Amino acid sequence: MHLRILMIFWVTAMIYSGRLTASENNSMGAHLNLPETQRVLVYKQVDTTKLKLYLYFPCEAETNELLPAIVFFFGGGWNSGSIIQFEPHAKHFASKGMIAILADYRVRERHGTTPFDAVSDAKSVFRYLRENAELLGIDPDRIAGSGGSAGGHLAAAAAMVPGLNDPNDDLSVSPIPNALVLFNPVFDNGPDGYGFERIGNRYKEISPLHNIQQGNPPTIVFLGTNDRLIPVSTAEKYRDKMIAAGNICKLFLYEGKGHGFFNFRHTESYNQTLKEAERFLKSMGYINMDR
């Protein structure tokens, strides 16, 4: 990425958001390590709430090269959670030549919001990245969405549900990620699925399982067979419906593993899922095979 783009981005970041302060670190419940290859941007403001993106850049990139990106949404049932959940993943994929992004969004405990608001924020993230793709050095046609549990739901919902757009966004810009890397995601918000007690009869507006159609992004899914929230049968149904619609969907099941088995503290499963995600992204040209 050439110096002019980096300098413009650096100035923009400093003006609109600045470095993450100690008080903001504490409000997230943990410390975020900010290397020189990372920058922070405000992608959206709702009343006094500023929602930020934390971008990890590769240490080396070719001049004028537009890079693929991957966006991570944390889990927490749309109630809580922290962007640091996927910090190790972001660092890993930045080391593979991608721009890796941790996305904050509104949750009930901090903002008094609903899952519908969270989906709106997720769509805003992808629109913001595409609107500023050249400035950020991102290839707008190679932006992957990722996340765990409710975060996986947000990535999938941004790709699949037609509504829940923020009216303040430029709706001519697509919010659809080009690929999905999903960790025990919430697929089904229907009467037999997760979150129905909060979503109710509006579930078809927000449930990825109920919005599958031809042309949905290529998807890879990781799920433990002992997940108490996401049944294997739901993931298999999702995969089968995706394939029947003519889409790519790969499901990897991990015997005996529970919800959140992929997180960094679970070293073996973390490494296994990361390797499969990397192989998937390499197959689509998001990662250079030589890295």
C-alpha positions, -999 to 999 in steps of 0.1 A, spaced: 0 0 0 17 32 -10 27 60 13 0 85 1 -29 62 10 -14 53 43 -9 90 52 -44 100 42 -58 71 62 -37 80 92 -48 116 92 -85 105 88 -82 80 116 -66 105 140 -92 132 132 -123 111 135 -114 86 162 -78 88 174 -61 60 193 -81 39 216 -79 55 250 -74 37 283 -110 45 294 -123 30 261 -102 -1 267 -117 -5 301 -153 0 288 -147 -29 265 -137 -51 295 -102 -59 283 -70 -44 268 -65 -42 231 -30 -43 218 -26 -16 191 5 -22 169 17 4 144 1 -16 116 -34 -10 131 -56 20 129 -90 29 144 -119 45 125 -155 55 135 -177 39 109 -210 51 124 -224 73 151 -259 68 167 -267 96 190 -236 98 212 -225 63 205 -195 60 182 -190 26 166 -155 18 156 -135 -5 134 -101 -17 144 -80 -25 113 -49 -47 112 -27 -42 81 -1 -65 68 35 -54 76 44 -55 40 22 -48 9 30 -41 -27 26 -5 -40 -9 3 -51 -21 -32 -43 -57 -35 -32 -59 -62 -6 -86 -86 4 -102 -80 38 -119 -100 65 -143 -85 91 -149 -102 125 -180 -97 146 -178 -109 182 -204 -132 199 -225 -127 229 -261 -133 220 -265 -96 208 -264 -89 246 -227 -84 253 -193 -93 240 -160 -77 231 -141 -71 199 -110 -87 215 -125 -122 210 -112 -123 174 -80 -102 179 -58 -133 175 -76 -142 143 -72 -107 130 -35 -107 136 -32 -141 119 -49 -131 87 -31 -98 86 1 -118 86 -12 -137 56 -16 -105 36 -52 -95 43 -66 -64 60 -83 -78 91 -110 -58 108 -126 -61 143 -161 -45 142 -179 -31 172 -216 -30 171 -245 -22 195 -256 -47 221 -283 -47 247 -262 -44 278 -242 -14 266 -268 3 243 -302 -11 252 -306 -23 216 -321 -53 198 -307 -79 174 -323 -59 145 -301 -29 154 -270 -52 155 -278 -64 119 -282 -28 108 -248 -20 122 -232 -50 104 -246 -38 71 -232 -4 78 -198 -19 83 -197 -34 49 -210 -3 32 -185 18 50 -156 -4 39 -168 -4 3 -173 34 3 -138 39 16 -122 9 -1 -96 29 -22 -86 50 8 -81 19 29 -64 -1 3 -92 -27 3 -104 -47 -27 -142 -41 -26 -148 -74 -43 -129 -95 -18 -144 -86 16 -151 -117 38 -175 -116 67 -168 -136 98 -178 -140 134 -188 -164 162 -223 -173 175 -243 -140 173 -214 -125 155 -216 -152 129 -253 -145 126 -245 -108 118 -221 -117 91 -246 -141 75 -275 -117 80 -256 -89 63 -252 -112 33 -287 -127 32 -315 -106 47 -329 -79 24 -340 -54 50 -328 -39 83 -308 -12 66 -298 19 83 -317 47 65 -286 70 70 -264 47 49 -259 50 12 -282 22 2 -268 21 -33 -237 5 -18 -239 -32 -12 -237 -45 23 -231 -81 12 -198 -98 20 -182 -117 -8 -175 -148 14 -184 -160 49 -163 -177 75 -187 -186 103 -179 -201 138 -209 -218 154 -231 -192 139 -268 -185 148 -285 -196 116 -321 -201 127 -341 -174 145 -374 -192 139 -397 -208 166 -373 -237 170 -341 -216 167 -320 -193 188 -333 -159 200 -369 -164 190 -381 -151 224 -365 -117 215 -373 -117 178 -408 -132 177 -428 -132 146 -403 -109 128 -379 -138 125 -381 -140 88 -367 -105 86 -335 -115 103 -330 -153 101 -303 -164 76 -319 -199 73 -351 -184 61 -334 -161 35 -313 -185 15 -313 -180 -22 -292 -185 -53 -261 -162 -53 -254 -162 -15 -217 -159 -8 -195 -190 -6 -195 -201 31 -175 -222 55 -190 -232 88 -173 -246 120 -194 -263 147 -189 -286 177 -211 -316 179 -218 -308 216 -229 -272 210 -258 -266 234 -271 -236 214 -266 -246 177 -277 -281 169 -258 -300 143 -291 -307 125 -296 -269 120 -261 -265 105 -267 -295 82 -301 -281 71 -284 -248 64 -257 -264 44 -281 -285 24 -304 -256 16 -274 -235 5 -262 -263 -18 -297 -269 -32 -298 -232 -41 -266 -236 -60 -243 -220 -34 -210 -232 -20 -213 -242 17 -187 -263 36 -195 -276 71 -168 -289 94 -180 -307 126 -157 -311 156 -166 -342 177 -174 -335 213 -167 -298 211 -190 -272 227 -200 -236 220 -170 -213 216 -146 -242 210 -127 -222 183 -116 -194 206 -79 -187 211 -77 -202 245 -87 -236 230 -53 -240 213 -59 -272 193 -94 -263 180 -83 -227 173 -54 -239 151 -76 -265 134 -103 -241 124 -79 -214 115 -61 -238 91 -94 -248 74 -105 -211 72 -71 -202 56 -74 -231 31 -109 -219 22 -98 -183 16 -67 -194 -3 -90 -214 -26 -108 -182 -35 -77 -161 -40 -80 -141 -8 -46 -154 5 -15 -158 -15 -6 -195 -16 31 -187 -11 26 -169 23 
